[in-house]
C-alpha cells in the first residue's frame, strides 16, 4: 500500500479519537453527566489516542499506529467489559460502579438511545483497525 493510504487511515483514526474525546467532554462538562468508574478508564485510553495519533500525523510518523493499536486494545477491553455489565452478561455481584458514584448500567449510559459503552467499543475497534491499516505501508 502506498504512504497516502496509511496517512488517510491514521487521519481517520485520529478524527474518531478526537470526536470521541470531545463528545465525552461535552457529555460530562456541558450536559453535566458524571461518568461512571468504567467510563473514566475508557477516557484514560481515548484521550491519549487523540494526542498521540495527532502528533504522529503532524510528524508524519508512519509507525505511530502501533501505539494506536495498543491503546485501542486496552480501551476496547474496558468498553467490552462495560458493555457486558450494561446488557447483564457480567454478574451483578462484581459491578464496579455500585459502591460510589453513578451506575455503569442505568439510563445515564444512553445518548440518543445508544449505550455509551457500545459507542466506545465501536470507536476503539475502528481506531484499532485503522491504526493497523496505517502500518501496512511501512517496511519495518
Secondary structure by P-SEA (a helix, b strand, c coil): ccaaaaaaaaaaaaaaaaaaaaaaaaacccccccccaaaaaaaaaaaaaaaaaaaaaaaccccaaaaaaaaaaaaaaaaaaaaaaaaccccccccccccccccccccccccccccaaaaaaaaaaaaaaaaaaaaccccc
